[in-house]
Each structure stands twice: as C-alpha cells, then as structure tokens.
C-alpha cells in the first residue's frame, strides 16, 4: 500500500501530525492514539501505552476492501484480533463522536497510518490524522528520556 505516492503535499499536510503534537493532544484529552499495526507487530516491537489497538488490514477486509499481496501476507502472519464490523464502528464512534476526539493513527513508521487516516476520513471521520514517524518515532522519543515526553 503506497498511499504516499498518491497523496499530494497538500493532502499529506492535512492528514499528518507530529508525534509531540499528537502526544500533547492526548495529554489534553483531545485525541486518542489508534495503533493500526497487526497484533504480532505490537507483540514483537512493543505497545504504546493508552493506545487503542485497531488493526488496519483486518478493518479493510471487514469493510470489503481488497488487500494487496503484501497486506494479505502481513495479515496472514499473525493471529486475527477478535473484532467485527459492529465492534469497530462502536469503538470508532465512541472515540470520534462520543468523546469528540481526534483519531490519531499510528503504525510502525507513519506510512500505513496515512492510509488509515485517509480511509477513516473517506468514511466520514473528519478528525482522523496520521502520526508522522509512527511507533519508531515514539520509541526514539522514549529513549531520549522523560523530559522529551513531558
């Protein structure tokens, strides 16, 4: 999934947010991090505390979107999360509409989260954004020390 190639700079600028800004929005109670990585990726690399896990490829499949061969391989590599369409929409609606939160999508590097934010916006969730740098940026920030995340 190479959404980066299909996005103009202006579209990307509207979809992307920096990690420090995303963390501040979460701290202020205005946003929620949504980790779109597959379960095995979180198990291998680690989780972001307080992030909601909604695996993108499973959501795409549930919604009837076709997956690329690479996406299907990644999906097949792990155990599916126990999620159906109803639980997906309940969770997203609770965050987006019930709490009036920004949906801050995080993947490993920030590429898949652009696709997730774009998909959510097309579905009517206008407050969906992609966190630039993804989990890798979060990990670097954690390694920089406690003052970097304050």
Steps between C-alpha positions, in 0.01 A plus 500: 500500500684807381261779581793741524535488122135592449488789749591854404707702746186698592299180566781355706527822702129476581532137613826505695585621849829488691544257786559770766180678392306171503625418849408847625149466355462166678632651823240778471224243441435616145625195312553127517788306349376212286769240435415347164784246499422129499500321835828316431674831426397635840608177668840511324580871527292621792185697565440868555333544840136614484480447123189324367586204278301482175691300235464670161517196272229316691281810485557535125407136448187532720387802299537311172816672378744288306845453651824511306713187504735662756207602721354150486841351588524729805144414599570127462817524711310553824198387693192710414366734765151412617323791334194526281350791309263589783777515763719704264232764442399502865860567604565766235168675558555505875839667454417730211145602576442408865820656631552739207858375471747526220579153366882495493607198293838343573675222311865396507648781289214732402421359155206269571354753743464745208285239327302442820436872554399538137264200523341631821448843342336343196268318742394833652739528794641841418718517811730215395871576477821303444783527752822566307777253574265256675619256766864549397475871584326417829778253590770761425318754713485251789872430468572874511378506859209618714547870423439434130151364565392751763 
